[in-house]
Amino acid sequence: MIKAISVALIAGGIVLLYFGGQSFHSLANDVSRVVTGTPTNKTIWLIAGGVVATLAGLIGLTASSAGKR
């Protein structure tokens, strides 16, 4: 069960990172970076959420496989 949740977290994290990358290269984000110097909040949340979900999935996979030894 933990392994399935970990794989789902990794897959979801990769999807969030993909959409965060797409958002980072959008016209709205370019305008925001020119005006404020930072990307939009949506972009930051997508990338941060993707990193957290992917890391949680990887930690879950390593913890579940280490417990079976």
Secondary structure, DSSP 4 states (H G I P E B T S, - for coil): -HHHHHHHHHHHHHHHHHHHHHHHTSHHHHHHHHHHSS--HHHHHHHHHHHHHHHHHHHHHHHHHHTT-
